[in-house]
Amino acid sequence: MLNLLKVQKQIEYFLEEDIGMFDVTSTIMIDADAHGAFDLNARQPLVVSGIEVARLVFERYVLDIEIKIYAKDGDRVETGTRLMSVAGNAQNILTAERNALNLLQHMSGIATMTAQYVDAIAGTGCQLLDTRKTTPGLRMLEKHAVVCGGGRNHRLSLDNGLMIKDNHIAVCGGLTAAIKKAKAMVPALTMVEVECDRLDQVKEALEAGADIIMLDNMGPDMLREAVKIVGGKVPLEASGGINLETIRPIAETGVDYASVGRITQSSPAVDIGLDEAR
């Protein structure tokens, strides 16, 4: 899922932002020719995401670095697991350390929370989706992390699918009119998804030819009614305010997907440290 060429370009910016003119501390405190060997260790149970991104950070800034990778994206690891080892110019490794850790901790945090949601709906037949609620500039990395945690990606960007929401419906003069306009203009192989927050809208969307129906902020009882109305004719996506406590009852209503913005918007970074190799 990662475009490594794009990631490399982003890393250039990340390093420039963090270093500024030069790393004052490492330059003063560490001899220019000093050699260092370090391990990246998990300090809590987590799902790994961003190993290759961290590798690219170190390789971009540390010439002739030696890197060994012990875990791959998607692995579930326990506290104390060595994820990667790096050896080379100590000054440059410590300059690049923060960027490598920031990205690895952030992406693994998203993967870890995603896995919690995936585990919560195991056996229901419902699949977890992410949303476009991502950090500007980091969407590709964050959506990759969702996949590492066992989730699936919704739209990658606005040009990746057509979704009719309440404001589109209002401007177009109604739900049926909006779907008709979308179906007439959308590329042939692109599906039309419609957001509904009432059961009468679900019926109207189905009759108007929607390919997917998003059920917005509906409770389990209303979701079950929507599932009956649609009768498996099109996929249904539950969305809006879903959390770890509510996702299982929602998934058990029979919807095909549950989309959760907080897995990319609110996942805490996990604890991964760079420690001197033993």
Number of C-alpha atoms within 10 A of each C-alpha: 10 14 9 12 9 10 17 15 10 15 22 13 10 16 18 12 11 14 13 9 8 11 15 11 11 16 14 10 9 15 12 13 11 11 14 16 19 20 21 25 19 23 16 14 16 26 28 27 32 27 23 16 22 24 18 17 25 25 17 15 18 21 12 10 17 14 17 12 15 12 16 16 19 22 15 18 17 14 13 14 19 20 19 20 20 24 20 20 22 21 22 23 25 20 22 22 17 17 21 25 23 17 23 26 25 23 32 32 28 32 35 29 25 29 23 15 23 22 15 18 20 12 11 16 13 23 20 28 25 25 21 18 15 19 12 8 9 14 17 18 23 27 29 22 34 28 22 27 30 20 22 21 16 16 16 14 11 9 7 11 17 17 18 20 16 14 10 16 17 12 10 15 11 13 24 19 13 20 24 14 12 18 18 9 8 13 12 8 7 12 17 19 23 29 24 23 15 15 16 11 18 25 14 15 23 18 11 16 16 23 18 19 24 25 27 18 16 20 16 20 11 16 25 16 15 24 20 12 15 17 10 12 11 15 17 25 25 31 22 15 14 18 14 14 10 13 23 21 15 24 25 17 21 22 24 19 22 24 24 24 19 18 29 26 16 13 18 16 19 25 19 24 19 20 13 13 12 6
